[in-house]
Amino acid sequence: MPGPKAHKKSKSGAKRKPQTEASTQHANDLCIDVDDVLGWNALVDLLCERLELPDLSTRSGLKRVHADFDKISERLEDVYKANAANERILGGIISIYTLMCADSILRNKLFHQGLLAKLMPLISKAQSADCRRLAIRALTTITHHSGAEIHSEILLEAPALIKVLQEHTDDLVVAENGIATLAHAAGSIMNDITTYGESGPPAKYIRALRAPELLRVVVDAVRRPGATYQLIAHATELLQCLTLRCHRECRACEPAVALVVANLRSSDMFVRCCALGGLLRLEALSAEQDQRVSDPAKLMAGVRRGFPEHVSDAMVAYGPQRCEVTGMMQCAAVYQRAMVEYAGARERDLHTLGATLADLVLRNEFSIAEGAFGTEDLRTGRQTMDEDLGLGFTRWVDALPLCAGALRVGKHPERADMADILQMKFYVIRQRVMDAVRLAEERIEKGGRTHPYFFYVMTLGTDLTKGLRCAKKALRMGDGMTPFVRFALMHRAVEMAAHLGVERVLDSVVGNRAWEEGIAFLTSALDDAKAYVAQAPPDARHMKNVVYWYVCLMIAVKGPDLALNLNELEVRGCPLVEGCVPALQRLRIAEEIGTITGTPPPKTQLRLTMQNILRLYAPAHKEWGKVVRRCDALSEDVAAEEARAPLDEEKASGDFAAWLGELKLNGDGSDGDGDGDGSGVDGHSDRFGAYGGGGCRPRPHAHPKVAPNRVALYRCSWCGNPSAVLRKCSGCEKARYCDQKCQGLHWSSHKGACKT
């Protein structure tokens, strides 16, 4: 049996020892030479020359490093170890590593070889301030261009960085770069739901931040008279990305929350939107869910007790018969009477019952309630459900699909709509919302006249983009729409557009398409919120949530144009008591009515966010207004002057519809003239903890100002839907439409202005 083959010694193996000796000799020579070198650049040039490194500022030089990485890294490692006590040489080697990190592959290789372990001792223990500054600048540069893997390693070094910031409070360079490093690393990890899910990153990352200490350090750094734009901008971004996972610590440090609120008066809309996102995240994990059910017994008891005079005055001014409370009571009576009459009739007619129930569905959200026929036990007084009355159903809600089946018999389009409405309502009550959405989508795709209720059901799904488009289209219909359906569509349009707007802005780069869409969404949501607050009944179930959004959006969109007392928060035409802010007065009335009728306002995320803003708005400006104005002024040197143009609300409003025209239900023949991605946002929930996606993102460069007047979106000239891809009118090339249907409906009023 042959034995193992003998191996010859490789040439590289034979030369290993001389190579090490040569490296050691290099190290000894360098100790002598660097004493005469002035400046870090000259030192790096000398090191590169003596170590025979290629030009690291060129692509060809970095390619040579790739080709000979092992030898080059070994040379650098030998010099680093041989000069462990010489901070100047260590700083020079760190500078070379930083230049190599311009290449992402080399950066990852160097980190795997322990680059962070070389950087941190220089940052923490360097005797020379110059060396400390060089090392922390290098870390900031590397962090800025790295991915999540490296960010997670850097985040674990947060305790050491915080200690350095505490020990060198007078060094603005250390403060600026240390806070910037933490902002980039924390922003990447803390709010990354793609990697870590809704539960957030592992606890070790959150513990490493030492939030109470970090918040104090950041607040103190921003207060310094010489604080730079970079320091202030990164500090506010760091605070905003801590509000979700460190919400308790943030609330305990009110100056930090006040700084975020103060940024709502920045002249830069990107800053304002980031601040709003941070404040929404602050309440995401501790907020209560919104109430989705109504108790008829509590409603009746509240009405019997009566309303306070100012509430009654508001309801009388609006019209008592138009108020929701009146409608709910009337619907409950009609519903009960219809079921009793059906059960007692000799000839039971499901068509008649179905028509009555379909009408009720369109009049009020809670018109169809769970109910059943029962018998009272005379001994115990307990109600027992009658199982067999020959009705075909036991619970009243189960009559809906039976009525729908009866209405579909025969060729009657009106009855077919009623049948579909009943079937969709049945699915919604039974919490089969996606079944209702699928049925609504099928009916819409059939074409022809579509009932507005089908579009409302589409807004209950998880696809916000599709739901928003349906809401805006339905609101343009007008005919045959009950007040309940109209205001329900308006409410959903506000919530979906606001959610999409904040999300798009925080996940975008200023000036790109996602940013422009986000601004258009926000202005559209504000317009619809203003209309809802002015037109809906004072006891409308969704009045509270719409006012919450109205206040938040008004402040984010208007910014410093608002007065400190926020007296602009009014909606023209509200029949309310003079001398009070109408929007907030409506909110107080709606909350009082809810409390009286058994649905007191829960501490939802939106409500808590609005309350924080109103509570801190003026005090925050008093404490931090000068800092915010200074940051705005300093940023002018960074951003192009044209980007500081004020928000063109008319254009943004018109632009909003451009986006939605590209969003197609299956079979929608919208031919866009652009190249949109048509992506939708799924998985909508009541809470907005995910705002910001990968976390706070510094303004590009450092970071350019907003250019909202350059929003490149449009609104459909007929229905007002938002889309980045619309059909242009071939005649005038100015009017834009979602599809041929919208163009046809608009033609009678457009043809006079069209060039053709």
Secondary structure, 3 states (H helix, E strand, C coil): CCCCCCCCCCHHHHCHHHHHHHHHHHHHHHHHHHHHCCCHHHHHHHHHHHCCCCCCCCHHHHHHHHHCHHHHHHHHHHHHHHCCCCHHHHHHHHHHHHHHCCCHHHHHHHHHCCHHHHHHHHHHHCCCHHHHHHHHHHHHHHHHCCCHHHHHHHHCCHHHHHHHHHHCCCCHHHHHHHHHHHHHHHHHHCCCHHHHCCCCCCHHHHHHCCHHHHHHHHHHHHHCCCCCHHHHHHHHHHHHHHCCCCHHHHHHCHHHHHHHHHHHHCCCHHHHHHHHHHHHHHCCCCCCCCCCCCCHHHHHHHHHHCCCHHHHHHHHHHCHHHCHHHHHHHHHHHHHHHHHHHHHCCCCCHHHHHHHHHHHHCCCCCCCCCCECEEECCCCCCEEECCCCCCCCCEHHHHHHHHHHHHCCCCCHHHHHHHHHHHHHHHHHCCCHHHHHHHHHHHHHCCCCCCHHHHHHHCCCCCHHHHHHHHHHHHHHCCCCCHHHHHHHHHHHHHHHHHHHHHHHHCCCCCCHHHHHHHHHHHHHHHHHHHHHHHCCCCCCCHHHHHHHHHHHHHHHHHHHCCCCCCCCCCCCCCCCCCCCHHHHHHHHHHHHHHHCCCCCCCCHHHHHHHHHHHHHHHHHHHHHHHHHHHHHHHCCCCCHHHHCCCCHHHHHHHHHHHHHCCCCCCCCCCCCCCCCCCCCCCCCCCCCCCCCCCCCCCCCCCCCCCHHHCCCEECCCCCCEECCCEECCCCCCCEECCHHHHHHHHHHHCCCCCC
